[in-house]
Amino acid sequence: MTLLTFETVNVKEVKSGVYSVSLNRPKKLNAFNSKMWAEIKSCFQALNAKGDCRAIVLSAEGRMFTAGVDLQTFATVSSEPNEPGENENYDKDDIARKGLRIYATGRDWQDSMTALEECSKPIIACTHNACIGAGLEMISAADIRFVTADGYFQYKEGDVGMAADVGGLQRFPKIVGNQSLVRELVFSGRKMKPEEALRLGLVSRVCNSKEEMLEEAVALAEAIAAKSPIATVGAKKFLNYSRDHSVADSLEYAIAWNMAMLQGSDMMRAMQAGMTKSKANFPRLPNSKL
């Protein structure tokens, strides 16, 4: 069943409560252009607010996950023409004003990646072949990561004369927990192969093929979708909050959240299902941003 229609991403429900999101610019190696940046944000915000969505599988069409940012997109970031109706006094070539254009565009791109992190539903990112630049930054905002045996990860921003700035250098180091390795990868631009990614915790599974990877990801997503959505949403919020806050602050956040959530029906439903050895039936979440 098709949920939303986009040009650069495909979205559909593949199992009850499980939605698939796939990057869809295969002829351009799924390189991120302006439309893709915008549609990724819209897509994950929509799924966050969709009450029957409980887990998401992220993948890509074509022969690789992504080649990173479409270089033609960079060429237009600071050189947009005057908008219709703009004041005649506006100087589009002024360095400060160009800088503000770059800032605004960069923040939009950052928001696209953050939309994955802020989506209350667990996201399983499945990469095959190359996952370069913005792709690595994107999956760093996901919850769970799988890769195929022929896959690799690579920071290539240095090769185009810039430092990555849409979340990878902020999230990736916290995932692998090795500053020396992070700096080696970022400064050199060398490839990280699946075995290394698995050993360092970037991914949790290495699969033989894309088909096998997606099958395993959907099965895991189904298992997640069968759990209490209240518990799952709360767990993701706690994990994200704890990453960026002290233990004391995180404990306070958790108990403040649960003092309302524990009064709901999901815990009783889960316990009754356990006692009767039956499958629990949990109501969908509200169609709201969570």
C-alpha positions as a printed Julia matrix, in Angstrom:
290×3 Matrix{Float64}:
  0.0     0.0     0.0
  1.43    3.38   -1.02
  1.44    5.97    1.73
  2.98    9.11    0.29
  4.12   10.06   -3.18
  7.53   11.64   -3.64
  9.88   12.01   -6.56
 13.13   11.02   -4.85
 11.96    8.59   -2.15
  9.52    5.68   -2.26
  7.31    5.1     0.77
  5.02    2.12    1.29
  3.66   -0.15    4.0
  5.29   -3.57    3.61
  3.82   -5.29    6.69
  1.31   -4.26    9.31
  2.89   -1.31   11.12
  6.11   -1.55    9.07
  6.92    1.08    6.46
  9.63    1.05    3.83
 11.45    4.21    2.75
 13.85    3.87   -0.18
 16.03    6.51   -1.82
 14.94    6.69   -5.45
 17.41    8.44   -7.73
 19.13    5.3    -9.04
 20.28    6.87  -12.32
 22.09    9.52  -10.25
 23.39    6.92   -7.75
 20.88    8.3    -5.23
 22.9    11.49   -4.88
 21.21   14.08   -2.68
 19.79   17.01   -4.64
 17.65   19.85   -3.28
 14.4    17.95   -3.78
 15.7    14.85   -2.04
 16.83   16.86    0.98
 13.35   18.36    1.27
 11.5    15.1     0.66
 13.53   13.13    3.21
 12.51   15.64    5.85
  8.85   15.6     4.79
  8.8    11.8     4.6
 10.11   11.12    8.1
  8.04   13.9     9.64
  4.93   12.35    8.05
  5.79    8.87    9.33
  6.48   10.28   12.79
  2.94   11.65   12.84
  1.34    8.5    11.38
 -0.23    6.58   14.23
 -0.16    3.13   12.64
  3.56    3.3    11.77
  5.63    1.39   14.34
  8.93    0.71   12.56
 10.68    1.87    9.38
 13.12    0.15    7.02
 15.35    2.6     5.13
 17.08    1.39    1.95
 17.87    2.56   -1.58
 17.06    1.64   -5.17
 19.73    0.86   -7.75
 23.29   -0.35   -7.49
 24.36    1.59   -4.38
 22.91    3.22   -1.3
 24.15    6.71   -2.21
 27.08    8.54   -3.75
 26.55   11.44   -1.33
 25.56   14.98   -2.24
 24.9    15.8    -5.89
 27.75   18.2    -6.68
 25.49   20.27   -8.93
 23.46   21.1    -5.83
 26.5    22.73   -4.21
 26.84   25.04   -7.21
 23.46   26.66   -6.52
 23.67   27.0    -2.74
 25.12   30.51   -2.67
 24.2    31.71   -6.15
 20.42   31.78   -6.12
 18.94   34.66   -8.12
 16.8    37.36   -6.56
 13.34   36.1    -5.75
 10.41   37.8    -7.54
  9.32   40.82   -5.58
 12.54   41.18   -3.62
 13.57   44.72   -2.78
 15.56   46.35   -5.58
 18.12   47.27   -2.97
 19.01   43.61   -2.29
 22.58   42.66   -3.29
 22.64   38.94   -4.06
 26.4    39.02   -4.66
 27.28   40.44   -1.25
 29.49   37.98    0.68
 27.52   38.33    3.93
 24.21   37.72    2.17
 25.64   34.76    0.29
 26.81   33.43    3.63
 23.31   33.7     5.07
 21.94   31.8     2.06
 24.45   29.03    2.7
 23.56   29.05    6.39
 19.83   28.74    5.68
 20.34   25.92    3.18
 22.72   24.1     5.51
 20.25   24.27    8.37
 17.56   22.84    6.1
 19.85   19.94    5.19
 20.69   19.37    8.86
 16.98   19.29    9.64
 16.5    16.57    7.02
 18.95   14.3     8.82
 17.6    15.23   12.24
 14.11   14.24   11.05
 15.27   10.6    11.26
 16.5    11.04   14.81
 13.36   12.91   15.86
 11.05   10.37   14.24
  9.62    8.47   17.2
  9.53    5.19   15.27
 12.67    2.99   15.16
 14.51    3.2    11.82
 16.55    0.3    10.44
 18.99    1.62    7.82
 20.03   -0.95    5.19
 23.0    -0.01    3.02
 24.41   -1.86    0.04
 27.53   -1.14   -2.0
 28.63    2.48   -1.43
 27.38    4.66    1.41
 29.3     7.89    0.91
 29.32   11.3     2.58
 25.77   12.45    3.31
 24.67    8.81    3.25
 26.89    8.02    6.22
 25.6    11.12    7.97
 22.05    9.99    7.24
 22.4     6.48    8.64
 24.15    7.89   11.71
 20.76    9.41   12.58
 19.04    6.0    12.26
 18.59    3.58   15.15
 19.84    0.29   13.71
 22.18   -0.26   10.77
 22.69   -3.28    8.48
 25.12   -3.54    5.56
 25.75   -6.03    2.76
 29.05   -7.88    2.5
 29.99   -5.81   -0.56
 29.22   -2.51    1.16
 31.49    0.22    2.47
 31.28    3.59    4.19
 33.31    6.64    3.26
 33.61   10.29    4.19
 34.41   12.04    0.9
 33.69   15.65    1.85
 37.4    16.39    2.17
 37.86   15.45   -1.48
 35.52   18.27   -2.5
 37.12   20.8    -0.17
 34.72   20.95    2.76
 34.1    19.53    6.22
 30.94   17.45    6.7
 28.29   19.55    8.45
 24.91   17.81    8.42
 25.37   15.63   11.5
 27.91   12.94   10.72
 30.76   14.47   12.69
 28.4    14.99   15.59
 26.67   11.55   15.63
 29.15    9.14   14.05
 31.87    9.57   16.74
 29.35    8.79   19.49
 28.34    5.59   17.71
 31.81    4.1    17.2
 33.39    5.59   20.33
 36.89    5.82   18.88
 38.18    9.34   18.23
 41.4     8.14   16.64
 39.52    6.03   14.11
 36.95    8.75   13.41
 39.68   11.25   12.62
 41.54    8.73   10.48
 38.42    8.08    8.4
 37.42   11.73    8.12
 40.88   13.14    7.38
 41.96   10.41    4.95
 38.63    9.61    3.28
 39.5     5.89    3.26
 36.8     3.24    3.02
 35.41    1.49    6.08
 34.56   -2.11    5.16
 31.72   -4.15    6.72
 33.96   -6.2     9.04
 35.42   -3.04   10.56
 32.01   -1.39   10.78
 30.62   -4.43   12.6
 33.56   -4.65   15.0
 33.26   -0.98   15.94
 29.48   -0.96   16.32
 28.47    1.15   13.34
 26.39   -1.78   12.08
 24.87   -4.73   13.91
 24.59   -7.12   10.95
 26.52   -7.91    7.76
 24.31   -9.7     5.22
 25.27  -11.69    2.14
 23.01   -9.79   -0.26
 20.64   -6.86   -0.46
 17.67   -9.23   -0.64
 18.76  -11.09    2.48
 19.41   -7.8     4.28
 15.95   -6.41    3.51
 14.3    -9.69    4.5
 16.09   -9.63    7.86
 15.32   -5.94    8.36
 11.6    -6.4     7.7
 11.52   -9.39   10.06
 13.16   -7.31   12.8
 10.8    -4.4    12.08
  7.83   -6.79   12.41
  9.13   -7.93   15.79
  9.44   -4.31   16.9
  5.98   -3.47   15.55
  4.47   -6.28   17.64
  5.62   -4.6    20.86
  3.82   -1.86   22.72
  4.23    1.32   20.66
  4.15    3.32   23.89
  7.14    1.36   25.18
  9.01    1.65   21.87
  8.51    5.39   21.53
  9.56    5.91   25.13
 12.68    3.76   24.75
 13.83    5.7    21.67
 13.28    9.01   23.41
 15.19    7.82   26.5
 18.13    6.54   24.44
 18.42    9.74   22.4
 18.1    11.96   25.47
 20.62    9.93   27.48
 23.23   10.19   24.73
 23.37   13.99   25.12
 22.66   14.43   28.85
 23.98   13.33   32.23
 22.79   10.15   33.93
 20.97   12.19   36.57
 19.15   14.33   33.99
 18.29   11.25   31.94
 16.83    9.43   34.92
 14.65   12.44   35.72
 13.52   12.65   32.07
 12.62    8.95   32.02
 10.55    8.96   35.19
  8.77   12.19   34.2
  7.78   10.54   30.9
  6.73    7.26   32.5
  4.6     8.8    35.24
  2.03    9.38   32.48
  2.78    6.47   30.14
  2.58    3.79   32.87
 -1.04    4.79   33.49
 -2.0     3.68   29.99
 -3.36    0.28   28.99
 -0.32   -1.14   27.17
  1.38   -2.65   30.22
 -1.8    -4.49   31.26
 -2.35   -5.68   27.69
  1.22   -6.99   27.53
  0.96   -8.78   30.89
 -2.37  -10.37   29.99
 -0.94  -11.6    26.69
  2.04  -13.07   28.53
 -0.14  -14.92   31.03
 -2.45  -16.32   28.36
  0.4   -16.96   25.88
 -1.44  -14.95   23.24
 -0.52  -12.02   21.03
 -1.14   -8.6    22.56
 -3.23   -6.13   20.6
 -2.06   -2.56   21.14
 -4.07    0.43   19.83
 -2.36    2.64   17.3
 -0.72    5.87   18.37
 -2.31    9.26   17.72
 -1.75   10.86   14.32
  0.43   13.54   15.88
  4.07   14.59   15.98
  5.59   12.68   18.88
